[in-house]
Amino acid sequence: MDEGTLLADGFGEALIGTGYRCGQPEIAVYDIKKCISLLQQQDMSYEEAVEYLDFNVFGAWVGERTPIFVDLKEEVN
């Protein structure tokens, strides 16, 4: 990651990589399930964690380097 990449405070353990888009700067990519787990470790219920993410994290736009949060598809065999 270059030094201009924005990171989400408190979610370092949920960082899964870097995203790239044509003609755009790289962005940090986070796993939503890991973010929820980190919030639950701070004594939030699952519902409180989801609400917190929806309102305080997903709804925050800080420019073209705003991190992206993904819900990873579980593998089906």
C-alpha positions as a printed Julia matrix, in Angstrom:
77×3 Matrix{Float64}:
   0.0     0.0     0.0
   1.25    3.45   -0.76
   1.4     6.01    2.01
  -1.67    7.89    0.73
  -3.97    4.9     1.23
  -6.63    5.61    3.86
  -7.13    3.0     6.57
 -10.18    2.43    8.75
  -9.36    3.11   12.41
  -9.71    0.08   14.67
 -10.09   -2.48   11.88
  -6.47   -3.38   11.15
  -7.08   -7.09   11.75
  -9.89   -7.04    9.16
  -7.69   -5.58    6.4
  -7.47   -8.21    3.65
  -5.7    -6.37    0.87
  -5.59   -3.57   -1.62
  -8.11   -2.76   -4.34
  -7.32   -1.28   -7.71
  -9.54    0.5   -10.24
  -8.65    1.84  -13.66
  -7.26    5.34  -13.35
  -7.91    5.55   -9.6
  -5.58    5.38   -6.61
  -5.38    2.12   -4.69
  -7.78    1.59   -1.78
  -7.74   -0.52    1.36
 -10.11   -3.51    1.36
 -11.68   -4.92    4.54
 -13.63   -8.11    5.32
 -17.05   -7.18    6.76
 -17.33  -10.39    8.83
 -13.97   -9.67   10.47
 -15.07   -6.09   11.18
 -18.21   -7.38   12.88
 -16.14   -9.83   14.92
 -13.8    -7.04   16.06
 -16.75   -4.95   17.19
 -18.26   -7.92   19.03
 -14.97   -8.26   20.9
 -15.72   -4.75   22.2
 -18.94   -6.05   23.8
 -21.3    -5.17   20.96
 -24.0    -7.62   19.96
 -24.08   -8.78   16.34
 -26.96   -6.41   15.61
 -25.18   -3.47   17.28
 -22.02   -4.19   15.3
 -23.91   -4.29   11.99
 -25.75   -1.06   12.84
 -22.47    0.62   13.85
 -20.83   -0.39   10.57
 -23.83    0.7     8.49
 -24.08    4.12   10.09
 -20.52    5.04   11.08
 -18.33    3.19    8.61
 -20.12    2.34    5.37
 -21.81    5.73    5.33
 -18.55    7.67    5.65
 -17.17    9.09    2.41
 -13.69   10.58    2.76
 -12.85   10.94   -0.91
 -11.65    8.72   -3.7
  -9.45    6.75   -1.31
 -12.34    5.75    0.97
 -11.77    2.08    1.91
 -14.08   -0.61    0.59
 -15.71   -3.3     2.72
 -16.54   -6.67    1.19
 -18.74   -9.55    2.23
 -16.69  -12.53    1.12
 -18.59  -15.38   -0.44
 -18.17  -18.6     1.46
 -16.84  -21.46   -0.59
 -19.37  -24.1    -1.55
 -18.02  -27.53   -2.42
